[in-house]
Amino acid sequence: MVGHNLRFLLSWKHVSLQDIGYLIAKNSTWDHVHLLLILSLSLVNMIPVSLRIWTPSSVLLQKLYEEMEQRIEAATKLGGIPEEASLQHKGFSQWDPYSSPSNHDTVLQILIDGKDPNATDIDGCRLPTLVYLAREKRPQHHHNFKAGSMNALIRVSSKISNGQIILNLDCDMYSNNSQSVRDALCFFMDEENGHEIAFVQFPQNFENVTKNELYGSMRVIGNVEFHGVDGFGGPLYVGTGCFHRRDALCGRKFTKDSKIEWKRDNDHKRLQSTQELEDETRPLASCTYEQNTQWGDQMGLKYGCPVEDVITGLSIQCKGWKSAFFNPEREAFLGVTGTTLPQIIVQHKRWSEGDFQILLSKYSPLWYGFGKISIGLQLGYCSYCLWAPNCLATLYYTIIPSLYLLKGTSLFPQVSSPWFLPFAYVISAKYIYSLLEFMWSGGTILGWWNEQRIWLYKRTTSYLFAFIDTILLKLGFTDSTFIISAKVVDEDVFERYEKEIMEFGTSSPMFILATLGMLNAFCFIGVVKRVIMVDDIYRIYETMPLQILLCGVLVLVNWPLYQGLFLRKDKGKLPSSIAVQSFVLALAVCTSFSVMS
C-alpha cells in the first residue's frame, strides 16, 4: 500500500503539469492513508527533475521509501504525530490520539497554491494547486464510501479552483501517459460534438499483470466491448481513469448550448489568503453538509449502490449526455490488480453484485434508460448487469451433464442427429471467435486459457454470492455493503504470482471450487471406467460426445486446482481440511446420483 501510493504521488511530477488544472483522486478508507500522503509529499519535493522517472530498482526511491516507512511506523507506535511533522504540516494539528480513520475532523490544507508566483519546481515551471483533504467522518453518520469521498472532493475543488474538467483516479493508479490530458480535451473541445460529451473514459489497465494473465484481465472489455458501446452513445463510467465535465457531474441536463466556458473570471479568489480559503472551504467536507440537499441523488455520484460509478454514468447519459472512449497505444493510466484468487473473487463479487442491484432498481437500464439512451447502449449495460444471474446457467452446465455421465444418460443430441450440428457450431464458433478476439487484443494463447479458468471460477463463486446477496437484500434480510479489495501481499505470495502459480487461500469460495473440481474429476474417471470395463467406445462416442467433451474440458481447466489440493506443498495451496471435505462431499454426491433409479 505504501509503495503504490508513493508511486502515485511521484507520477504527478512526470505528467505535463502545465496542462493540468486540478486533479481529483478518490479518497481511501485505508488506515493511515492521509498520514502517508502528506509525509510522502515532502519527499517528492526533494527529488531532482532528472530522477523523477522511476523504476523499481531505483536506489534513491528505495532510500526515500524506507525513510518514509520509518516515519509512519514511528507515528503509529507513538499514537500521535511527531512535533516536527506537526510544525511542518498544520493539518496534523487536528489529529489527536482519540482520532481514527472512521472518527475525525475535516483535515484540509492547500499544500501548493498554484496562484503563488513562488510555487515552482526546481526547473522554474509553475506547479498546479495541490490540496490535501480528509473529509470529516463520524460513526453516527454514513459516509457513503467512495461516492461520498468523490462528492466532497468535487465541492472542495469548486471553491479552490473550479476547473471545468475533473480527472478521477483510484488511489492505486497513476498517470502513464502525459498526453492523456490533451487527448481528453480534444473530445471536449471538438467543434461539432464536444458540447455533447459529459465524460471521456480511458480503459482500466494494470501494471502488475503477468505475461499470461494468471487471473484474467479486462483486455477484451477495453479493446473490444467498450469500443462497441462507444458506437451507441458512449461507454460506461468505471470509476477511474475518467475525465468529467464538472457541470454534467453536478447534475446539469444536456442542452444544445451546453458549451464549456473555458475562460472564467476567478480573480476574486486571489484576494483571499490561503488560510481564509481553507476556512471557507472546510465546511463543504463535513458530515452534515449534504443533509437535505440533492448530493448523492441529483448531484455528484449517486449513493446506495456498490458500483456507484456505473449508476452515475447511466444517470448522466439518461440526461441527454454522451460519453467517449479512448484507448491510446500507450496506456493512459496504470493500476494494481489482485495477485491472489481470493482478491479477484472479492473484487468481482462487488462488481457483479452492484450491477445486478442496478438491474433490479429504479435505475435499471431496461426501464430507466428506455427512450433516453439507445437500445444498443441499454443492451450494453445489461450484459454487465446480468453477470450475477449467469451463475445459475454455469452451475447447471458444470454439475448436471457430468453427473449424468455416470448414469450413461445423454443430455445432448447424438452425433448422427441433425440437431447435433447447431450445438457443434455454437460451441466451435464461440470459442474460436473468443480466442481470435483475445489474440487480436494482444493476449497469448495461455492467457486466453487462463481467462477461461477465471471465467468459470468467477461464475461459480463471485457471481453466485452476488446473486444470493442481492436477492436477500431485495427481500430485506441483509444490508448493502461495500468491500474494499485488498491488494497488499507478502513477498512469498508475490514470488508465486510472478511465476504464475495460483494462490488459493482458505476462504469459503475455495471449498465450492474444490468440490466442483472433484465432482468433475470423479465423473470423468467414471466414464473412462465405463468405456474400459462395460461399453464399447463407439456407443459412447455416438451418444454422449458433447458431455464427455464438457467434462474433460472442466477437468483440464481445473488442473491448477488439483495441484493445489494434492501436489503442492507451499503456503498458497488449498488447506488439507478443504481437500478432505471437498473429496468426501463430491464422492458422496456422485455415489448417490449413480445409484439413483
C-alpha positions in Angstrom: 0.0 0.0 0.0 2.8 2.4 0.9 4.7 1.8 -2.3 1.7 2.2 -4.6 0.5 5.5 -3.0 4.1 6.9 -3.1 4.4 5.9 -6.8 1.0 7.5 -7.4 2.2 10.8 -6.0 5.5 10.7 -7.7 3.8 10.1 -11.0 2.2 13.6 -10.8 5.6 15.1 -11.4 6.1 13.1 -14.6 2.8 14.4 -16.1 2.9 17.7 -18.1 1.9 19.9 -15.1 1.2 22.9 -17.2 -1.8 21.1 -18.8 -3.4 20.0 -15.5 -5.7 22.5 -13.7 -7.0 20.3 -10.9 -6.7 16.6 -10.1 -9.3 14.8 -8.1 -8.3 11.3 -6.8 -10.7 9.1 -4.8 -10.1 9.2 -1.0 -9.4 5.9 0.5 -10.8 4.3 3.7 -7.4 2.6 4.4 -5.9 3.3 7.8 -3.2 6.0 7.9 -3.6 6.8 4.2 -3.9 10.6 4.9 -0.8 10.5 7.0 1.0 8.6 4.3 0.2 11.0 1.5 1.3 14.1 3.5 4.5 12.6 4.6 5.4 11.4 1.1 4.7 14.8 -0.4 7.7 16.3 1.4 9.9 13.6 -0.1 8.6 14.3 -3.6 9.8 17.9 -3.4 13.3 16.8 -2.6 13.8 14.8 -5.8 15.6 16.3 -8.8 13.8 16.5 -12.1 16.3 14.2 -13.7 15.4 11.4 -11.3 11.6 11.7 -11.4 11.1 8.9 -14.0 11.1 5.9 -11.6 12.0 2.3 -11.9 11.5 -0.4 -9.2 15.3 -0.7 -8.9 15.9 3.0 -8.2 18.3 3.3 -5.3 17.0 6.7 -4.4 13.4 5.7 -4.4 14.2 2.7 -2.1 16.0 5.0 0.3 13.2 7.6 0.4 10.6 4.8 0.8 12.4 3.4 3.8 12.7 6.8 5.4 9.0 7.4 4.9 8.1 4.0 6.2 10.1 4.6 9.4 8.4 7.9 10.0 4.9 6.3 9.5 5.8 3.4 11.8 7.1 5.7 14.5 4.0 7.9 14.4 1.8 4.7 14.6 3.7 3.4 17.7 3.5 6.8 19.4 -0.2 7.1 18.8 0.3 10.6 17.6 2.1 12.9 15.2 5.7 13.9 16.0 6.2 17.5 16.8 8.5 18.1 13.8 5.8 16.8 11.4 3.1 18.8 13.2 5.0 22.0 12.7 5.7 21.3 9.1 2.1 20.4 8.2 -0.6 22.2 10.1 -3.2 19.6 9.1 -1.7 17.3 11.7 -2.8 19.6 14.4 -6.4 18.3 14.0 -5.2 14.7 14.6 -5.2 13.6 18.2 -4.9 10.2 20.0 -8.7 9.9 20.0 -9.0 10.2 16.2 -9.3 7.3 13.9 -9.9 6.6 10.2 -13.6 6.5 11.0 -13.9 9.3 13.5 -12.0 12.6 12.9 -12.5 16.2 11.9 -12.1 17.5 8.4 -8.4 17.9 7.5 -7.9 20.4 4.7 -4.7 22.0 3.6 -3.6 23.8 0.5 -0.1 22.3 0.1 0.8 24.1 -3.1 -1.0 27.3 -4.1 -0.9 27.4 -7.9 -1.6 31.2 -7.8 1.5 31.8 -5.8 4.3 33.0 -8.2 6.8 31.3 -6.0 5.1 27.9 -6.5 7.6 26.5 -9.0 9.6 23.3 -9.3 13.4 23.1 -9.5 13.3 24.0 -13.2 11.2 27.1 -12.5 8.0 25.7 -14.0 4.7 26.6 -12.4 3.2 24.0 -10.2 -0.6 23.4 -10.1 -2.6 23.8 -7.0 -2.3 20.7 -4.8 -4.8 20.2 -1.9 -4.9 17.6 0.7 -8.4 16.6 2.0 -9.5 14.1 4.6 -13.3 14.7 4.9 -14.9 14.5 8.3 -16.1 11.1 9.5 -18.2 10.2 12.4 -19.5 6.8 13.5 -23.1 8.1 13.6 -23.0 9.4 10.0 -22.9 7.1 7.0 -20.0 8.3 4.8 -21.2 6.6 1.5 -17.8 5.2 0.8 -16.0 6.3 -2.4 -19.1 8.1 -3.8 -19.2 10.3 -0.6 -15.5 11.0 -0.9 -15.8 12.0 -4.5 -18.6 14.3 -3.8 -16.7 16.0 -1.0 -13.7 16.5 -3.3 -16.0 17.9 -6.0 -17.4 20.6 -3.6 -14.0 21.5 -2.2 -12.4 21.8 -5.6 -15.3 24.1 -6.8 -14.2 26.6 -4.2 -10.5 26.4 -4.7 -10.1 26.1 -8.5 -13.5 25.3 -10.0 -11.8 23.7 -13.0 -14.2 22.7 -15.8 -12.6 19.3 -16.2 -12.2 16.8 -13.4 -9.9 13.7 -13.6 -10.9 10.9 -11.4 -8.3 8.2 -10.4 -8.3 5.4 -7.9 -5.6 5.8 -5.2 -3.7 2.8 -6.6 -3.5 4.2 -10.1 -1.0 6.7 -11.7 -0.5 8.5 -14.9 1.5 6.6 -17.5 0.9 8.9 -20.4 1.3 12.7 -20.1 -0.7 13.2 -23.3 -3.9 11.8 -21.8 -5.0 15.3 -20.7 -4.6 16.6 -24.2 -6.4 13.6 -25.7 -9.4 14.1 -23.4 -9.5 17.8 -24.1 -9.7 17.0 -27.9 -13.1 15.4 -27.2 -14.4 18.2 -25.0 -13.2 20.9 -27.4 -14.4 19.3 -30.6 -16.3 22.0 -32.5 -19.1 19.7 -33.7 -19.7 17.2 -30.9 -17.7 18.5 -28.0 -20.7 20.0 -26.3 -22.4 16.6 -26.1 -19.6 14.9 -24.2 -20.0 14.5 -20.4 -17.0 12.3 -19.7 -14.1 10.6 -21.5 -13.4 7.1 -20.2 -10.0 5.5 -20.6 -9.6 1.7 -20.2 -8.6 0.3 -16.8 -5.1 -1.2 -17.2 -2.8 -2.8 -14.7 0.9 -2.7 -14.4 1.4 -5.9 -12.4 -0.5 -8.3 -14.7 1.6 -11.4 -15.5 2.6 -12.3 -19.1 -0.1 -14.9 -19.4 -2.6 -13.0 -17.2 -2.9 -15.7 -14.5 -6.2 -14.3 -13.0 -7.6 -12.9 -16.2 -7.8 -9.3 -17.2 -10.0 -6.6 -18.7 -8.3 -6.9 -22.0 -11.3 -7.8 -24.1 -13.5 -5.3 -22.3 -11.1 -2.5 -23.0 -10.1 -3.5 -26.5 -13.4 -4.8 -27.9 -16.5 -4.4 -25.8 -16.2 -0.7 -24.8 -15.4 0.2 -28.4 -18.8 -1.4 -29.2 -20.9 0.5 -26.7 -19.0 3.7 -27.7 -20.8 3.4 -31.0 -24.1 3.6 -29.3 -23.6 6.8 -27.3 -20.6 6.1 -25.1 -19.0 3.7 -22.7 -19.9 3.1 -19.0 -18.2 5.1 -16.3 -16.0 2.6 -14.5 -14.9 4.8 -11.6 -11.3 5.6 -12.5 -9.3 6.9 -15.5 -12.1 9.2 -16.4 -12.2 12.9 -17.3 -15.6 14.6 -16.4 -17.2 17.8 -17.2 -17.9 19.4 -13.8 -21.4 20.7 -14.7 -22.5 17.3 -16.1 -21.2 15.5 -13.0 -23.0 18.0 -10.8 -26.4 17.3 -12.3 -26.8 19.6 -15.3 -29.1 18.2 -18.1 -27.9 18.3 -21.7 -29.0 21.2 -23.9 -27.8 22.2 -27.3 -26.0 25.2 -25.9 -24.2 23.1 -23.2 -20.8 24.5 -24.1 -17.9 24.8 -21.6 -16.9 28.2 -20.5 -13.2 27.8 -20.7 -12.4 31.3 -19.7 -13.7 32.4 -16.3 -13.0 35.3 -14.0 -11.6 33.9 -10.9 -9.6 36.9 -9.9 -11.7 37.4 -6.7 -10.1 34.2 -5.3 -6.8 35.9 -5.4 -8.0 38.4 -2.8 -8.3 35.7 -0.2 -5.4 34.3 1.7 -4.7 30.6 1.7 -5.9 30.4 5.4 -9.1 32.2 4.6 -9.8 30.0 1.6 -9.2 26.8 3.7 -11.5 28.1 6.5 -14.3 28.9 4.0 -13.9 25.5 2.2 -13.6 23.2 5.2 -17.4 23.0 6.0 -18.0 21.6 2.5 -16.4 18.3 3.6 -18.3 18.0 6.9 -20.6 15.1 7.7 -23.7 17.2 7.9 -23.3 19.3 4.8 -25.2 17.0 2.5 -28.3 16.8 4.7 -31.4 18.0 3.0 -29.5 18.5 -0.3 -29.5 16.8 -3.7 -26.0 15.5 -3.3 -25.9 11.7 -3.9 -29.2 11.8 -5.8 -29.4 14.6 -8.4 -25.9 15.9 -7.9 -22.5 14.2 -7.9 -22.0 10.5 -7.7 -25.1 8.6 -6.6 -25.4 6.8 -3.3 -26.8 3.4 -2.3 -25.0 1.1 -4.8 -21.7 -0.8 -4.6 -20.9 0.3 -8.1 -21.8 4.0 -7.7 -19.7 4.8 -10.8 -21.8 2.7 -13.2 -25.1 4.1 -12.0 -23.8 7.6 -12.0 -22.6 7.3 -15.6 -26.0 5.8 -16.6 -27.8 8.7 -15.0 -25.7 11.2 -16.8 -26.3 9.6 -20.2 -30.1 9.5 -19.5 -30.0 13.2 -19.1 -29.0 13.5 -22.7 -25.2 13.5 -22.5 -22.9 11.2 -24.4 -19.6 9.8 -23.3 -16.5 8.9 -25.3 -14.0 6.0 -25.0 -10.3 6.4 -25.9 -7.7 3.7 -25.8 -4.3 5.1 -26.8 -1.4 2.9 -27.8 0.4 3.8 -24.7 -1.8 3.1 -21.6 -3.0 6.4 -20.1 -3.3 5.1 -16.6 -2.0 2.1 -14.8 -3.2 0.5 -11.6 -2.7 -2.6 -9.5 -4.8 -5.7 -9.8 -5.2 -8.6 -7.4 -2.4 -11.1 -7.0 -4.4 -13.9 -5.4 -7.5 -15.7 -6.4 -9.5 -14.6 -3.2 -8.7 -11.0 -4.1 -10.1 -11.4 -7.6 -13.2 -13.2 -6.3 -13.9 -10.4 -3.8 -13.5 -7.7 -6.5 -15.7 -9.3 -9.0 -18.3 -10.1 -6.3 -18.7 -6.4 -5.6 -18.8 -5.5 -9.3 -21.4 -8.2 -10.2 -23.5 -7.5 -7.1 -23.6 -3.8 -7.8 -24.5 -4.3 -11.4 -27.3 -6.8 -10.5 -28.7 -4.3 -8.0 -28.9 -1.7 -10.7 -30.8 -4.1 -12.9 -33.4 -4.6 -10.2 -33.6 -1.0 -9.1 -35.4 2.1 -10.4 -32.2 2.9 -12.3 -32.4 -0.3 -14.4 -31.2 0.4 -18.0 -34.3 -1.5 -19.1 -36.9 1.0 -17.9 -34.9 4.0 -16.6 -33.0 4.2 -19.8 -35.9 3.4 -22.1 -36.4 6.2 -24.6 -33.4 8.1 -23.1 -30.5 6.1 -24.4 -30.2 3.9 -27.5 -31.3 0.2 -27.4 -27.7 -0.8 -28.1 -26.4 1.0 -25.1 -29.2 -0.5 -22.9 -28.1 -3.9 -24.0 -24.5 -3.0 -23.3 -25.4 -2.1 -19.7 -27.5 -5.3 -19.4 -24.6 -7.5 -20.5 -22.8 -6.5 -17.3 -26.0 -6.3 -15.1 -26.7 -10.0 -15.9 -23.3 -11.2 -14.7 -24.6 -12.4 -11.3 -27.6 -14.5 -12.6 -25.3 -16.0 -15.2 -24.1 -18.2 -12.3 -27.2 -20.3 -12.5 -26.5 -21.5 -16.1 -22.8 -22.0 -15.3 -23.6 -24.1 -12.3 -26.0 -26.2 -14.3 -23.5 -27.0 -17.1 -20.8 -27.6 -14.5 -22.7 -30.1 -12.5 -25.6 -31.8 -14.3 -24.1 -33.0 -17.6 -21.1 -34.5 -15.7 -23.4 -36.3 -13.2 -25.5 -37.8 -16.0 -22.3 -39.3 -17.5 -22.2 -41.7 -14.5 -25.7 -42.9 -15.4 -24.9 -43.2 -19.1 -27.7 -40.7 -19.9 -27.3 -38.4 -22.9 -28.5 -34.8 -22.5 -27.4 -33.6 -25.9 -28.2 -34.8 -29.4 -26.4 -37.8 -30.8 -23.7 -37.4 -33.4 -26.0 -38.9 -36.1 -28.8 -36.5 -35.3 -29.2 -33.3 -37.4 -29.6 -31.4 -34.1 -26.0 -32.1 -33.3 -24.8 -29.5 -35.8 -26.2 -26.4 -34.1 -24.6 -27.4 -30.8 -21.3 -28.2 -32.5 -21.4 -24.9 -34.5 -22.2 -22.7 -31.4 -19.5 -24.3 -29.3 -16.9 -24.1 -32.0 -17.7 -20.6 -33.2 -17.9 -19.2 -29.7 -14.5 -20.5 -28.6 -12.7 -19.9 -31.9 -14.0 -16.3 -32.0 -13.2 -15.8 -28.3 -9.6 -17.0 -28.9 -9.1 -14.8 -32.0 -10.6 -11.8 -30.2 -8.2 -12.3 -27.3 -5.2 -12.7 -29.5 -6.2 -9.6 -31.6 -6.3 -7.7 -28.3 -2.7 -8.5 -27.7 -3.1 -11.6 -25.4 -1.4 -15.0 -25.6 -2.9 -18.5 -26.1 -2.1 -19.4 -22.5 -3.6 -16.1 -21.3 -6.8 -17.0 -23.1 -6.8 -20.4 -21.4 -6.3 -18.7 -18.0 -9.2 -16.4 -18.9 -11.5 -19.4 -19.4 -10.5 -20.7 -16.0 -11.2 -17.5 -14.2 -14.4 -17.2 -16.2 -15.5 -20.4 -14.6 -14.3 -19.5 -11.1 -15.9 -16.1 -11.1 -19.3 -17.5 -12.2 -19.3 -20.3 -9.6 -18.2 -18.1 -6.7 -18.3 -14.3 -7.1 -21.4 -14.2 -9.2 -23.1 -16.9 -7.1 -22.6 -15.0 -3.9 -23.5 -11.7 -5.6 -26.8 -13.2 -6.8 -27.7 -14.6 -3.4 -26.8 -11.4 -1.5 -28.7 -9.2 -3.9 -31.8 -11.4 -3.6 -31.5 -11.3 0.2 -31.1 -7.6 0.1 -34.2 -7.1 -2.0 -36.1 -9.3 0.4 -34.9 -7.2 3.3 -32.8 -9.8 5.1 -29.4 -8.0 4.6 -28.0 -4.6 4.1 -25.8 -3.3 1.2 -22.1 -3.4 1.9 -19.0 -2.0 0.3 -16.0 -4.3 0.4 -12.6 -2.9 -0.4 -10.3 -5.2 -2.4 -7.1 -5.7 -0.6 -4.0 -5.7 -2.9 -1.2 -5.9 -0.4 0.6 -9.3 -0.4 3.5 -10.9 1.3 6.8 -11.4 -0.5 6.4 -15.1 -1.0 2.9 -14.7 -2.4 4.2 -12.1 -4.9 7.0 -14.5 -5.9 4.5 -17.2 -6.7 2.4 -14.7 -8.6 5.3 -13.7 -10.8 5.9 -17.4 -11.5 2.2 -17.7 -12.4 1.4 -20.1 -9.6 -2.2 -19.7 -8.4 -2.8 -18.6 -4.9 -5.9 -20.1 -3.4 -6.1 -19.2 0.3 -8.6 -20.5 2.8 -11.8 -18.6 2.1 -15.2 -20.3 1.7 -15.3 -19.9 -2.2 -12.3 -22.2 -2.3 -14.5 -25.0 -0.9 -17.0 -24.5 -3.7 -14.3 -24.6 -6.3 -12.7 -27.7 -4.8 -15.9 -29.6 -4.6 -16.9 -28.8 -8.2 -13.5 -29.7 -9.4 -13.5 -33.0 -7.5 -17.1 -33.8 -8.8 -16.0 -33.3 -12.4 -12.9 -35.4 -11.8 -14.9 -38.3 -10.4 -17.4 -38.1 -13.2 -14.7 -38.2 -15.8 -13.0 -41.1 -14.1 -16.3 -42.9 -14.0 -17.0 -42.6 -17.7 -13.4 -43.7 -18.6 -14.0 -46.8 -16.3 -17.3 -47.4 -18.1 -15.7 -47.3 -21.5 -12.9 -49.7 -20.5 -15.0 -52.2 -18.5 -18.5 -52.2 -19.8 -19.4 -50.3 -23.0 -17.7 -50.1 -26.4 -16.1 -46.8 -27.4 -18.4 -46.4 -30.5 -21.6 -46.3 -28.5 -20.2 -43.8 -26.0 -19.0 -41.6 -28.9 -22.3 -41.8 -30.7 -24.5 -40.9 -27.6 -22.5 -38.7 -25.3 -19.6 -36.9 -27.1 -20.6 -33.4 -26.0 -20.9 -34.4 -22.4 -17.6 -36.1 -22.4 -16.0 -33.1 -24.1 -17.6 -30.7 -21.5 -16.5 -32.8 -18.5 -13.0 -33.3 -20.0 -12.5 -29.6 -20.5 -13.6 -28.9 -17.0 -11.0 -31.3 -15.7 -8.3 -29.7 -17.7 -9.4 -26.2 -16.6 -9.2 -27.3 -13.0 -5.7 -28.8 -13.2 -4.1 -25.9 -11.1 -6.9 -26.6 -8.6 -5.9 -30.3 -8.4 -2.3 -29.3 -7.9 -3.3 -27.0 -5.0 -5.3 -29.9 -3.5 -2.8 -32.7 -3.7 0.5 -31.9 -5.2 1.7 -28.5 -3.9 3.5 -28.0 -0.5 3.8 -24.2 -0.4 1.5 -21.9 1.6 -0.5 -21.0 -1.5 -2.1 -24.4 -1.8 -5.5 -25.3 -0.6 -5.7 -26.4 3.1 -5.9 -30.1 3.8 -9.2 -29.6 5.6 -10.8 -28.3 2.3 -9.2 -31.1 0.3 -10.8 -33.7 2.6 -14.2 -32.1 2.9 -14.5 -31.5 -0.9 -13.3 -35.0 -1.7 -15.9 -36.6 0.7 -18.8 -34.3 -0.4 -18.1 -34.8 -4.2 -17.7 -38.6 -3.8 -21.0 -38.7 -1.8 -22.9 -36.8 -4.4 -21.5 -38.9 -7.3 -22.2 -42.1 -5.5 -25.7 -41.1 -4.5 -26.6 -39.9 -8.0 -25.1 -43.0 -9.7 -27.3 -45.4 -7.6 -30.5 -43.4 -8.1 -33.0 -45.0 -10.4 
